[in-house]
Amino acid sequence: RQTPTEKARMKEVRTRRDGALIIIGGFILAAHAGYLNGVCFLSVFATTVSHVSGTITRLAVTIVAAPTAWKDILFSLFLILSFVMGSTIIGSVTGRTSFHLKKRYGLILLLESIMILAGSIPIAIVSEDGNLSETSSWRFLLLFISCACGMQNAMCTSYSSAVLRTTHMTGILTDIGLTFGHWIRYTLNKKKDSEVWKLQVLFPIIIGFFLGSAAGAAAFEGLKLYALII
């Protein structure tokens, strides 16, 4: 039977292990989302699939400026709904959104991969030299990729008191700013800030998304839409 000291030591080991997995996993997932976003943004669709703020703006602008462009309106609307659908799927599979090693992350990643392939392979097949017309109806296949990003973003939305998002960086940058602000406040008051550890989790996510976007841009330059199936 474990003594209280041994239990405390085991808890510390598990905490460090979970923290390392969060940092590495967050970096990889953010790089993946950045890659997909970079490819789709540079394509003729000029579409962001890893977040929906710009898509909501595009939907509103299109409704006001070009109300008869119903294909564009439907595309933006369905892109938003597919992202939400991805999050809904994860909610039904995992339940709580906090990080836990016993969750079915393997199943989630498998479903996400299937969604990405369902959208990218047909696009690659029907495209000519990796390109498609801006008005092509095949752009609706990007809904699968948007759904996959919604799934990824909902995989693990919190770790301890840190809020995690791997497909869009606005919230991550907000938390970095807040953490720095708290650190400044506590430093001026000569107190220790217990939240600084969050930066070890948040900065790798930002770096991963940036590097993934750069990789997506480089891949698109050479492979066009074929880059989606890498």
C-alpha positions as CSV (number, residue, x, y, z in Angstrom):
1,R,0.0,0.0,0.0
2,Q,1.3,3.4,-1.0
3,T,2.3,5.9,1.7
4,P,1.0,9.6,1.4
5,T,4.5,10.6,0.2
6,E,4.5,8.0,-2.6
7,K,1.0,9.0,-3.6
8,A,2.1,12.6,-3.9
9,R,5.1,11.6,-5.9
10,M,3.0,9.5,-8.3
11,K,0.6,12.4,-8.7
12,E,3.5,14.7,-9.6
13,V,4.8,12.2,-12.1
14,R,1.4,11.9,-13.8
15,T,1.0,15.7,-13.8
16,R,4.4,16.2,-15.5
17,R,3.6,13.4,-18.0
18,D,0.2,14.9,-18.9
19,G,1.8,18.3,-19.2
20,A,4.4,17.0,-21.6
21,L,1.8,15.3,-23.7
22,I,-0.3,18.4,-23.8
23,I,2.6,20.5,-25.0
24,I,3.7,18.1,-27.7
25,G,0.2,17.2,-28.8
26,G,-0.9,20.9,-28.8
27,F,2.1,21.8,-31.0
28,I,1.4,18.9,-33.5
29,L,-2.4,19.5,-33.7
30,A,-1.9,23.3,-34.1
31,A,0.6,22.7,-36.9
32,H,-1.8,20.4,-38.6
33,A,-4.6,23.0,-38.4
34,G,-2.3,25.7,-39.7
35,Y,-1.3,23.5,-42.6
36,L,-4.8,22.8,-43.7
37,N,-5.7,26.5,-43.3
38,G,-2.7,27.6,-45.3
39,V,-3.5,25.4,-48.2
40,C,-7.2,26.3,-48.3
41,F,-6.5,30.0,-47.9
42,L,-4.1,30.1,-50.8
43,S,-6.4,28.1,-53.1
44,V,-8.9,29.7,-55.4
45,F,-11.5,29.2,-52.7
46,A,-9.6,31.6,-50.4
47,T,-11.3,29.9,-47.5
48,T,-10.3,29.5,-43.9
49,V,-11.4,26.1,-42.6
50,S,-9.9,26.0,-39.1
51,H,-12.0,28.9,-37.7
52,V,-15.3,30.6,-38.5
53,S,-15.0,34.2,-37.5
54,G,-14.0,35.3,-41.1
55,T,-16.6,32.9,-42.5
56,I,-19.4,34.5,-40.5
57,T,-18.2,38.0,-41.7
58,R,-18.1,36.7,-45.3
59,L,-21.7,35.3,-44.9
60,A,-23.0,38.6,-43.6
61,V,-21.2,40.7,-46.3
62,T,-22.4,38.4,-49.1
63,I,-26.0,38.5,-47.9
64,V,-25.9,42.3,-47.9
65,A,-23.7,43.0,-51.0
66,A,-24.7,40.1,-53.2
67,P,-28.0,38.5,-52.0
68,T,-28.5,36.7,-55.3
69,A,-25.2,34.8,-54.9
70,W,-27.0,31.9,-53.2
71,K,-24.2,29.4,-53.8
72,D,-21.7,31.6,-52.0
73,I,-24.2,32.2,-49.2
74,L,-24.9,28.5,-48.8
75,F,-21.2,27.6,-48.9
76,S,-20.4,30.0,-46.0
77,L,-23.4,28.9,-44.0
78,F,-22.6,25.2,-44.4
79,L,-18.9,25.8,-43.7
80,I,-20.0,27.3,-40.3
81,L,-22.5,24.5,-39.6
82,S,-19.9,21.8,-40.5
83,F,-17.5,23.2,-38.0
84,V,-20.2,23.1,-35.3
85,M,-21.1,19.5,-36.4
86,G,-17.5,18.4,-35.8
87,S,-17.6,19.7,-32.3
88,T,-21.0,18.1,-31.8
89,I,-19.6,14.7,-32.8
90,I,-16.7,15.0,-30.3
91,G,-19.2,16.0,-27.5
92,S,-21.1,12.9,-28.1
93,V,-18.0,10.7,-28.1
94,T,-15.9,12.1,-25.2
95,G,-18.4,13.8,-22.8
96,R,-16.3,16.2,-20.8
97,T,-13.8,18.4,-22.6
98,S,-10.9,18.4,-20.1
99,F,-7.7,16.5,-20.9
100,H,-7.6,12.9,-19.7
101,L,-5.5,10.0,-21.0
102,K,-8.4,7.5,-20.8
103,K,-10.4,9.4,-23.4
104,R,-10.8,7.9,-26.9
105,Y,-8.4,10.3,-28.7
106,G,-7.3,7.5,-31.1
107,L,-10.9,7.2,-32.3
108,I,-11.3,10.9,-32.6
109,L,-8.1,11.2,-34.7
110,L,-9.3,8.4,-36.9
111,L,-12.6,10.1,-37.5
112,E,-10.9,13.4,-38.2
113,S,-8.6,11.7,-40.8
114,I,-11.5,10.1,-42.5
115,M,-13.2,13.5,-42.8
116,I,-10.1,15.1,-44.2
117,L,-9.6,12.4,-46.8
118,A,-13.3,12.5,-47.7
119,G,-12.9,16.1,-48.7
120,S,-9.4,16.2,-50.1
121,I,-9.1,13.1,-52.3
122,P,-12.1,13.9,-54.5
123,I,-10.9,17.5,-54.9
124,A,-7.5,16.2,-55.9
125,I,-9.0,13.8,-58.4
126,V,-11.3,16.3,-60.2
127,S,-8.9,19.2,-60.2
128,E,-6.8,19.9,-63.2
129,D,-3.1,20.2,-62.3
130,G,-4.2,20.8,-58.7
131,N,-6.5,23.7,-59.5
132,L,-10.2,24.3,-59.5
133,S,-12.5,27.1,-60.7
134,E,-13.4,29.6,-58.0
135,T,-17.1,28.9,-58.6
136,S,-16.8,25.1,-58.8
137,S,-19.4,23.2,-56.7
138,W,-16.6,20.9,-55.7
139,R,-15.6,23.5,-53.1
140,F,-18.4,22.1,-50.9
141,L,-16.1,19.2,-50.2
142,L,-14.2,21.6,-48.0
143,L,-17.1,21.1,-45.5
144,F,-15.6,17.8,-44.6
145,I,-12.3,19.5,-43.8
146,S,-14.1,22.2,-41.8
147,C,-15.9,19.5,-39.8
148,A,-12.5,17.8,-39.1
149,C,-11.2,21.1,-37.7
150,G,-14.3,21.4,-35.5
151,M,-13.6,17.9,-34.2
152,Q,-10.0,18.7,-33.5
153,N,-10.8,22.0,-31.8
154,A,-13.2,20.2,-29.4
155,M,-10.9,17.3,-28.6
156,C,-9.3,18.9,-25.6
157,T,-10.5,22.3,-24.7
158,S,-9.0,22.6,-21.2
159,Y,-6.0,21.4,-19.2
160,S,-6.0,22.4,-15.5
161,S,-7.0,26.1,-15.7
162,A,-5.7,26.7,-19.2
163,V,-8.1,26.9,-22.1
164,L,-6.9,25.1,-25.2
165,R,-7.7,25.7,-28.8
166,T,-5.6,24.3,-31.6
167,T,-7.4,25.5,-34.8
168,H,-7.6,29.2,-34.1
169,M,-5.2,31.5,-32.2
170,T,-7.3,34.5,-31.1
171,G,-8.1,32.9,-27.7
172,I,-4.6,31.6,-27.3
173,L,-3.1,35.1,-27.8
174,T,-5.7,36.5,-25.4
175,D,-4.7,34.0,-22.7
176,I,-1.0,34.8,-23.3
177,G,-1.7,38.5,-22.9
178,L,-3.7,37.9,-19.7
179,T,-1.0,35.6,-18.3
180,F,1.6,38.3,-18.9
181,G,-0.7,40.9,-17.4
182,H,-1.2,38.8,-14.3
183,W,2.5,38.2,-14.0
184,I,3.2,42.0,-14.2
185,R,0.5,42.6,-11.5
186,Y,1.8,40.0,-9.2
187,T,5.5,41.1,-9.7
188,L,4.7,44.7,-8.8
189,N,2.9,43.5,-5.7
190,K,5.9,41.2,-4.9
191,K,3.7,38.1,-5.1
192,K,4.3,34.8,-6.9
193,D,2.1,34.2,-9.9
194,S,1.0,30.6,-10.1
195,E,-0.4,30.9,-13.6
196,V,2.9,31.5,-15.5
197,W,3.1,27.8,-16.3
198,K,0.4,28.3,-18.9
199,L,2.9,30.0,-21.2
200,Q,4.7,26.6,-21.6
201,V,1.5,25.2,-23.1
202,L,0.3,28.3,-25.1
203,F,3.5,29.4,-26.8
204,P,4.1,26.0,-28.5
205,I,0.5,26.1,-29.9
206,I,1.2,29.5,-31.5
207,I,4.5,28.4,-32.9
208,G,3.0,25.1,-34.2
209,F,0.2,26.9,-36.0
210,F,2.6,29.4,-37.6
211,L,5.0,26.7,-38.8
212,G,2.1,24.6,-40.0
213,S,0.7,27.5,-42.0
214,A,4.1,28.1,-43.5
215,A,4.4,24.5,-44.5
216,G,0.9,24.6,-46.0
217,A,1.9,27.6,-48.1
218,A,5.1,25.9,-49.3
219,A,3.2,22.7,-50.1
220,F,0.6,24.6,-52.0
221,E,3.2,26.4,-54.1
222,G,4.5,23.1,-55.4
223,L,1.4,20.8,-55.2
224,K,-1.6,23.1,-55.4
225,L,-4.7,21.3,-54.0
226,Y,-2.9,18.0,-54.1
227,A,-1.2,19.3,-50.9
228,L,-4.5,18.5,-49.0
229,I,-3.9,14.8,-49.2
230,I,-0.4,14.9,-47.6
